[in-house]
């Protein structure tokens, strides 16, 4: 049986490119993972997501445990079969959603008790239960259960949450057990404080994981503060294991993270933006609902090979968005996911050829040009 492994192919400065191997297929890094919250990437078919270049999807433990339920998914053959995606899946631990979405939550050393935002039902999530749910789902990469405090928070609060998360990481490792072909990732916490990040990384390395995530960023601290942490945090983690920055981000966030040594990222942005009429292009953001596009026969991006750009005009995309047609979200989501994967492929090539700095300069220069002139 294929085991979970990570091979580093090339570095350019701090940027890295490599390959994660799993029984369900290879993941080229740096990798962007589209988010399939409720066992679907909204407005996309699984084969369409694959066609954009995605090697791996993310599923949400919190949402799936509430609806349709992890036990039900297991009875139906596991998450891969359930959602018709046979390639790797990473599931988050549920910790972040419990903190941000659940009602009336109560946090103790044992875990978190909360009421569902769906129907008000009461649930108890612990490191052990999180591992059990993710095992029932059958995900390839499992995340340790952690507490992610919203920033800004006091140093004492960040330190308390980080140390609790490290104790939960140890319990997660124990509960995960021996599962050949599956991987457990620990999550570094510590806010924007270097000493706490280092303490967290040391605790995780002592436990030992197949990969390591940088959590607690992209939660309102701003890009400058996030890059400030990423200037040192990836270096605290083992070089021979994948590094995953959770919940990031915009194209320039992604490029800045890879430049600083990150291998994996996920974000709802491409799909959420697509459903609200926002397209991300090499020349920055395009708001398709704006009247300037109503008579424009040109594509969103003449260099893009996605279906939205090869088959439809800005005028059409403007029309279907204004008319509330489903195809609007479908086409714009496809375009956005395609563009994000194009960025990843561009970086992988540039790093392997030792020209990342030149690629990055061109990326920023194109975006600075802004959208094409209006007709």
MIVOVEX-268392 format. One record per residue (C-alpha): residue in one letter; x, y, z. Coordinates in nm, 2 decimals, decimal comma, always signed. Last residue first. Layout:
# residues N
{'A' {X Y Z}},
...
This chain:
# residues 375
{'X' {-1,50 +5,03 -2,41}},
{'X' {-1,35 +5,01 -2,06}},
{'X' {-0,98 +4,98 -2,04}},
{'X' {-0,85 +4,64 -1,92}},
{'X' {-0,84 +4,58 -1,54}},
{'X' {-0,56 +4,71 -1,33}},
{'X' {-0,19 +4,75 -1,43}},
{'X' {-0,09 +4,69 -1,07}},
{'X' {-0,21 +4,33 -1,11}},
{'X' {+0,03 +4,27 -1,40}},
{'X' {+0,32 +4,42 -1,21}},
{'X' {+0,25 +4,21 -0,90}},
{'X' {+0,26 +3,88 -1,10}},
{'X' {+0,56 +4,00 -1,30}},
{'X' {+0,76 +4,07 -0,99}},
{'X' {+0,66 +3,73 -0,84}},
{'X' {+0,78 +3,54 -1,16}},
{'X' {+1,11 +3,73 -1,15}},
{'X' {+1,16 +3,64 -0,78}},
{'X' {+1,06 +3,28 -0,84}},
{'X' {+1,32 +3,22 -1,11}},
{'X' {+1,50 +2,91 -0,99}},
{'X' {+1,36 +2,67 -1,25}},
{'X' {+1,18 +2,45 -0,99}},
{'X' {+1,06 +2,76 -0,81}},
{'X' {+0,92 +2,92 -1,13}},
{'X' {+0,74 +2,60 -1,23}},
{'X' {+0,57 +2,55 -0,90}},
{'X' {+0,49 +2,92 -0,88}},
{'X' {+0,32 +2,92 -1,23}},
{'X' {+0,13 +2,60 -1,14}},
{'X' {+0,00 +2,76 -0,82}},
{'X' {-0,11 +3,08 -0,99}},
{'X' {-0,29 +2,87 -1,26}},
{'X' {-0,47 +2,68 -0,98}},
{'X' {-0,60 +3,02 -0,85}},
{'X' {-0,70 +3,12 -1,20}},
{'X' {-0,89 +2,79 -1,26}},
{'X' {-1,07 +2,83 -0,93}},
{'X' {-1,17 +3,18 -1,01}},
{'X' {-1,29 +3,09 -1,36}},
{'X' {-1,49 +2,79 -1,25}},
{'X' {-1,65 +3,00 -0,97}},
{'X' {-1,74 +3,27 -1,23}},
{'X' {-1,90 +3,01 -1,46}},
{'X' {-2,10 +2,83 -1,20}},
{'X' {-2,21 +3,14 -1,01}},
{'X' {-2,35 +3,30 -1,33}},
{'X' {-2,49 +2,97 -1,46}},
{'X' {-2,74 +2,99 -1,17}},
{'X' {-2,92 +3,29 -1,33}},
{'X' {-2,99 +3,58 -1,10}},
{'X' {-3,08 +3,81 -1,39}},
{'X' {-2,81 +4,06 -1,30}},
{'X' {-2,55 +3,78 -1,28}},
{'X' {-2,67 +3,63 -1,61}},
{'X' {-2,65 +3,97 -1,78}},
{'X' {-2,30 +4,07 -1,65}},
{'X' {-2,16 +3,72 -1,76}},
{'X' {-2,32 +3,78 -2,10}},
{'X' {-2,17 +4,13 -2,14}},
{'X' {-1,83 +4,01 -2,01}},
{'X' {-1,84 +3,76 -2,30}},
{'X' {-1,87 +3,39 -2,29}},
{'X' {-1,71 +3,07 -2,44}},
{'X' {-1,33 +3,09 -2,38}},
{'X' {-1,33 +3,31 -2,07}},
{'X' {-1,61 +3,13 -1,87}},
{'X' {-1,50 +2,79 -2,00}},
{'X' {-1,14 +2,84 -1,86}},
{'X' {-0,85 +2,90 -2,10}},
{'X' {-0,75 +3,24 -1,96}},
{'X' {-0,53 +3,47 -2,17}},
{'X' {-0,82 +3,69 -2,29}},
{'X' {-0,94 +3,75 -1,94}},
{'X' {-1,30 +3,83 -1,86}},
{'X' {-1,38 +3,79 -2,23}},
{'X' {-1,46 +4,08 -2,47}},
{'X' {-1,81 +4,16 -2,60}},
{'X' {-1,85 +4,45 -2,35}},
{'X' {-2,21 +4,60 -2,37}},
{'X' {-2,31 +4,54 -2,00}},
{'X' {-1,96 +4,54 -1,86}},
{'X' {-1,94 +4,90 -1,76}},
{'X' {-2,27 +4,86 -1,56}},
{'X' {-2,08 +4,69 -1,28}},
{'X' {-2,22 +4,34 -1,18}},
{'X' {-1,91 +4,17 -1,32}},
{'X' {-1,68 +4,32 -1,04}},
{'X' {-1,34 +4,24 -1,18}},
{'X' {-1,04 +4,19 -0,94}},
{'X' {-0,68 +4,21 -1,04}},
{'X' {-0,51 +4,21 -1,37}},
{'X' {-0,42 +3,83 -1,35}},
{'X' {-0,79 +3,78 -1,28}},
{'X' {-1,01 +3,73 -0,98}},
{'X' {-1,38 +3,75 -1,07}},
{'X' {-1,65 +3,89 -0,83}},
{'X' {-2,02 +3,84 -0,91}},
{'X' {-2,13 +3,72 -0,57}},
{'X' {-2,13 +3,35 -0,65}},
{'X' {-1,78 +3,37 -0,79}},
{'X' {-1,65 +3,55 -0,48}},
{'X' {-1,77 +3,26 -0,26}},
{'X' {-1,61 +3,00 -0,49}},
{'X' {-1,27 +3,18 -0,52}},
{'X' {-1,27 +3,30 -0,16}},
{'X' {-1,35 +2,98 +0,03}},
{'X' {-0,98 +2,93 +0,11}},
{'X' {-0,72 +2,66 +0,14}},
{'X' {-0,34 +2,66 +0,15}},
{'X' {-0,05 +2,42 +0,12}},
{'X' {+0,33 +2,44 +0,09}},
{'X' {+0,43 +2,75 +0,28}},
{'X' {+0,79 +2,87 +0,28}},
{'X' {+0,79 +3,25 +0,29}},
{'X' {+0,75 +3,30 -0,09}},
{'X' {+0,46 +3,05 -0,07}},
{'X' {+0,29 +3,28 +0,18}},
{'X' {+0,34 +3,60 -0,02}},
{'X' {+0,20 +3,43 -0,33}},
{'X' {-0,10 +3,31 -0,15}},
{'X' {-0,17 +3,64 +0,02}},
{'X' {-0,13 +3,81 -0,32}},
{'X' {-0,39 +3,58 -0,47}},
{'X' {-0,64 +3,63 -0,18}},
{'X' {-0,64 +3,36 +0,09}},
{'X' {-0,56 +3,18 +0,31}},
{'X' {-0,77 +2,97 +0,55}},
{'X' {-0,50 +2,75 +0,70}},
{'X' {-0,14 +2,77 +0,61}},
{'X' {-0,01 +2,42 +0,56}},
{'X' {+0,35 +2,31 +0,59}},
{'X' {+0,45 +1,97 +0,45}},
{'X' {+0,72 +1,77 +0,63}},
{'X' {+1,09 +1,75 +0,55}},
{'X' {+1,18 +2,10 +0,66}},
{'X' {+1,04 +2,05 +1,01}},
{'X' {+0,86 +2,36 +1,15}},
{'X' {+1,02 +2,66 +1,32}},
{'X' {+1,12 +2,80 +0,98}},
{'X' {+0,75 +2,82 +0,88}},
{'X' {+0,69 +3,06 +1,17}},
{'X' {+0,97 +3,32 +1,09}},
{'X' {+0,86 +3,55 +0,80}},
{'X' {+0,52 +3,39 +0,82}},
{'X' {+0,45 +3,58 +1,14}},
{'X' {+0,53 +3,92 +0,98}},
{'X' {+0,34 +3,81 +0,67}},
{'X' {+0,03 +3,78 +0,88}},
{'X' {+0,08 +4,11 +1,05}},
{'X' {+0,12 +4,29 +0,71}},
{'X' {-0,18 +4,10 +0,57}},
{'X' {-0,43 +4,20 +0,83}},
{'X' {-0,50 +4,06 +1,18}},
{'X' {-0,86 +3,97 +1,11}},
{'X' {-0,86 +3,59 +1,13}},
{'X' {-0,62 +3,52 +0,84}},
{'X' {-0,39 +3,36 +1,09}},
{'X' {-0,47 +3,13 +1,39}},
{'X' {-0,33 +2,82 +1,23}},
{'X' {+0,01 +2,73 +1,08}},
{'X' {-0,03 +2,36 +0,99}},
{'X' {+0,22 +2,08 +1,02}},
{'X' {+0,25 +1,75 +0,85}},
{'X' {+0,30 +1,38 +0,93}},
{'X' {+0,30 +1,46 +1,30}},
{'X' {+0,54 +1,42 +1,59}},
{'X' {+0,46 +1,49 +1,96}},
{'X' {+0,79 +1,66 +2,03}},
{'X' {+0,75 +1,85 +1,70}},
{'X' {+0,42 +1,98 +1,81}},
{'X' {+0,55 +2,11 +2,14}},
{'X' {+0,85 +2,27 +1,97}},
{'X' {+0,62 +2,44 +1,72}},
{'X' {+0,39 +2,58 +1,99}},
{'X' {+0,68 +2,72 +2,19}},
{'X' {+0,81 +2,88 +1,87}},
{'X' {+0,48 +3,04 +1,79}},
{'X' {+0,45 +3,16 +2,15}},
{'X' {+0,79 +3,32 +2,14}},
{'X' {+0,72 +3,49 +1,80}},
{'X' {+0,39 +3,65 +1,91}},
{'X' {+0,14 +3,71 +1,63}},
{'X' {-0,12 +3,46 +1,75}},
{'X' {+0,04 +3,15 +1,91}},
{'X' {-0,10 +2,85 +1,73}},
{'X' {+0,07 +2,57 +1,54}},
{'X' {-0,16 +2,29 +1,42}},
{'X' {-0,06 +1,93 +1,40}},
{'X' {-0,13 +1,73 +1,09}},
{'X' {-0,24 +1,36 +1,09}},
{'X' {-0,18 +1,15 +0,78}},
{'X' {-0,36 +0,85 +0,63}},
{'X' {-0,19 +0,58 +0,43}},
{'X' {-0,13 +0,36 +0,73}},
{'X' {-0,37 +0,44 +1,02}},
{'X' {-0,21 +0,38 +1,35}},
{'X' {-0,38 +0,57 +1,63}},
{'X' {-0,57 +0,90 +1,57}},
{'X' {-0,67 +0,90 +1,94}},
{'X' {-0,31 +0,93 +2,06}},
{'X' {-0,23 +1,20 +1,81}},
{'X' {-0,55 +1,39 +1,89}},
{'X' {-0,47 +1,37 +2,27}},
{'X' {-0,13 +1,52 +2,20}},
{'X' {-0,28 +1,79 +1,99}},
{'X' {-0,54 +1,86 +2,26}},
{'X' {-0,26 +1,94 +2,50}},
{'X' {-0,10 +2,16 +2,24}},
{'X' {-0,44 +2,33 +2,18}},
{'X' {-0,47 +2,41 +2,55}},
{'X' {-0,12 +2,56 +2,54}},
{'X' {-0,22 +2,78 +2,24}},
{'X' {-0,55 +2,89 +2,39}},
{'X' {-0,38 +3,00 +2,71}},
{'X' {-0,10 +3,18 +2,53}},
{'X' {-0,35 +3,36 +2,30}},
{'X' {-0,56 +3,46 +2,61}},
{'X' {-0,25 +3,58 +2,80}},
{'X' {-0,13 +3,78 +2,51}},
{'X' {-0,47 +3,95 +2,49}},
{'X' {-0,68 +3,89 +2,18}},
{'X' {-0,72 +4,08 +1,85}},
{'X' {-0,77 +3,83 +1,70}},
{'X' {-1,02 +3,54 +1,73}},
{'X' {-0,90 +3,24 +1,93}},
{'X' {-0,84 +2,92 +1,74}},
{'X' {-0,88 +2,62 +1,97}},
{'X' {-0,75 +2,30 +1,84}},
{'X' {-0,84 +1,95 +1,72}},
{'X' {-0,57 +1,79 +1,51}},
{'X' {-0,63 +1,79 +1,14}},
{'X' {-0,68 +1,47 +0,93}},
{'X' {-0,53 +1,42 +0,58}},
{'X' {-0,67 +1,13 +0,38}},
{'X' {-1,03 +1,17 +0,49}},
{'X' {-1,23 +0,86 +0,57}},
{'X' {-1,54 +1,05 +0,69}},
{'X' {-1,57 +0,79 +0,97}},
{'X' {-1,20 +0,85 +1,06}},
{'X' {-1,26 +1,23 +1,06}},
{'X' {-1,56 +1,18 +1,30}},
{'X' {-1,35 +0,96 +1,53}},
{'X' {-1,06 +1,21 +1,53}},
{'X' {-1,29 +1,49 +1,62}},
{'X' {-1,45 +1,27 +1,89}},
{'X' {-1,11 +1,21 +2,05}},
{'X' {-1,00 +1,57 +2,03}},
{'X' {-1,33 +1,67 +2,19}},
{'X' {-1,66 +1,79 +2,05}},
{'X' {-1,98 +1,78 +2,25}},
{'X' {-2,31 +1,85 +2,07}},
{'X' {-2,65 +2,01 +2,15}},
{'X' {-2,91 +2,06 +1,88}},
{'X' {-3,00 +2,42 +1,79}},
{'X' {-3,11 +2,32 +1,44}},
{'X' {-2,84 +2,45 +1,20}},
{'X' {-2,62 +2,67 +1,42}},
{'X' {-2,57 +2,36 +1,63}},
{'X' {-2,54 +2,42 +2,01}},
{'X' {-2,21 +2,38 +2,17}},
{'X' {-2,00 +2,18 +2,42}},
{'X' {-1,63 +2,21 +2,36}},
{'X' {-1,35 +1,99 +2,48}},
{'X' {-1,21 +1,82 +2,80}},
{'X' {-1,01 +2,11 +2,92}},
{'X' {-1,33 +2,32 +2,91}},
{'X' {-1,50 +2,54 +2,66}},
{'X' {-1,87 +2,61 +2,66}},
{'X' {-2,05 +2,72 +2,34}},
{'X' {-2,38 +2,90 +2,33}},
{'X' {-2,41 +2,91 +1,96}},
{'X' {-2,17 +2,77 +1,70}},
{'X' {-2,03 +2,97 +1,41}},
{'X' {-1,69 +3,11 +1,49}},
{'X' {-1,55 +2,90 +1,77}},
{'X' {-1,71 +2,58 +1,67}},
{'X' {-1,61 +2,66 +1,31}},
{'X' {-1,24 +2,69 +1,40}},
{'X' {-1,24 +2,37 +1,60}},
{'X' {-1,41 +2,15 +1,35}},
{'X' {-1,09 +1,94 +1,29}},
{'X' {-1,03 +2,03 +0,92}},
{'X' {-1,07 +1,76 +0,67}},
{'X' {-0,82 +1,70 +0,39}},
{'X' {-0,94 +1,50 +0,09}},
{'X' {-0,72 +1,31 -0,17}},
{'X' {-0,87 +1,20 -0,50}},
{'X' {-1,17 +0,99 -0,56}},
{'X' {-1,43 +1,27 -0,55}},
{'X' {-1,78 +1,14 -0,60}},
{'X' {-1,93 +1,32 -0,30}},
{'X' {-2,04 +1,01 -0,11}},
{'X' {-1,77 +0,79 -0,25}},
{'X' {-1,49 +1,02 -0,12}},
{'X' {-1,68 +1,09 +0,20}},
{'X' {-1,72 +0,74 +0,32}},
{'X' {-1,92 +0,44 +0,19}},
{'X' {-2,28 +0,52 +0,26}},
{'X' {-2,26 +0,39 +0,62}},
{'X' {-1,96 +0,62 +0,68}},
{'X' {-2,15 +0,92 +0,55}},
{'X' {-2,44 +0,83 +0,79}},
{'X' {-2,20 +0,80 +1,09}},
{'X' {-2,04 +1,14 +1,00}},
{'X' {-2,38 +1,32 +1,00}},
{'X' {-2,58 +1,48 +0,71}},
{'X' {-2,55 +1,75 +0,84}},
{'X' {-2,41 +1,83 +1,19}},
{'X' {-2,10 +1,61 +1,16}},
{'X' {-2,06 +1,74 +0,80}},
{'X' {-2,06 +2,11 +0,89}},
{'X' {-1,82 +2,07 +1,18}},
{'X' {-1,58 +1,83 +1,00}},
{'X' {-1,55 +2,06 +0,70}},
{'X' {-1,41 +1,91 +0,37}},
{'X' {-1,10 +2,03 +0,19}},
{'X' {-1,02 +1,92 -0,17}},
{'X' {-0,70 +1,78 -0,33}},
{'X' {-0,52 +1,77 -0,66}},
{'X' {-0,70 +2,08 -0,81}},
{'X' {-0,60 +2,16 -1,17}},
{'X' {-0,92 +2,34 -1,29}},
{'X' {-1,03 +2,01 -1,45}},
{'X' {-1,04 +1,85 -1,10}},
{'X' {-1,30 +2,10 -0,99}},
{'X' {-1,50 +2,03 -1,31}},
{'X' {-1,49 +1,66 -1,23}},
{'X' {-1,62 +1,73 -0,89}},
{'X' {-1,92 +1,93 -1,03}},
{'X' {-1,91 +2,30 -0,93}},
{'X' {-2,16 +2,56 -0,80}},
{'X' {-2,05 +2,51 -0,44}},
{'X' {-1,75 +2,28 -0,39}},
{'X' {-1,95 +2,00 -0,24}},
{'X' {-1,93 +1,77 +0,06}},
{'X' {-2,07 +2,04 +0,29}},
{'X' {-1,77 +2,27 +0,30}},
{'X' {-1,59 +2,17 -0,02}},
{'X' {-1,31 +2,42 +0,00}},
{'X' {-1,07 +2,44 -0,29}},
{'X' {-0,72 +2,33 -0,19}},
{'X' {-0,43 +2,53 -0,33}},
{'X' {-0,11 +2,34 -0,35}},
{'X' {+0,26 +2,45 -0,34}},
{'X' {+0,30 +2,16 -0,39}},
{'X' {+0,18 +1,89 -0,62}},
{'X' {-0,06 +1,64 -0,45}},
{'X' {-0,03 +1,28 -0,56}},
{'X' {-0,30 +1,02 -0,56}},
{'X' {-0,55 +0,83 -0,35}},
{'X' {-0,29 +0,62 -0,16}},
{'X' {-0,11 +0,95 -0,07}},
{'X' {+0,21 +1,11 -0,21}},
{'X' {+0,28 +1,48 -0,13}},
{'X' {+0,50 +1,64 -0,40}},
{'X' {+0,75 +1,92 -0,40}},
{'X' {+0,80 +2,29 -0,45}},
{'X' {+0,95 +2,53 -0,20}},
{'X' {+0,99 +2,91 -0,15}},
{'X' {+1,24 +3,02 +0,11}},
{'X' {+1,50 +3,13 -0,15}},
{'X' {+1,42 +2,91 -0,44}},
{'X' {+1,37 +2,55 -0,33}},
{'X' {+1,34 +2,23 -0,53}},
{'X' {+1,19 +1,88 -0,53}},
{'X' {+1,09 +1,83 -0,16}},
{'X' {+0,93 +1,49 -0,12}},
{'X' {+0,64 +1,42 +0,12}},
{'X' {+0,50 +1,08 +0,21}},
{'X' {+0,18 +0,90 +0,30}},
{'X' {+0,22 +0,53 +0,23}},
{'X' {+0,12 +0,35 -0,08}},
{'X' {+0,00 +0,00 +0,00}},
